Amino acid sequence: MDPIDQFDHYAVPIGHDRTPYATYEDIRDWGVRENRQLAWSQKYGGFWVVFGYDAANDILQDHARFSNRYSTFPAKCR
């Protein structure tokens, strides 16, 4: 099962250490096992979740295709 399918970056579970790090480590570990660096979440109309260094580095340097110009936030987060 793809754990990213319903991933909600606004409601990340907080672990016993009072941080979300365990959740992010689980996502990263899943990506390593599945040999993936990107996944699609269906939440909020859909968005890409990037959890691989190479993919993140490529995206951060590609201003022509990746931008926050049209970023939106769900109503519950405003």
Beta strands, then each sheet from edge to edge (+ up, - down):
strand 1: 38-41
strand 2: 47-50
sheet 1: 1+ 2-
end
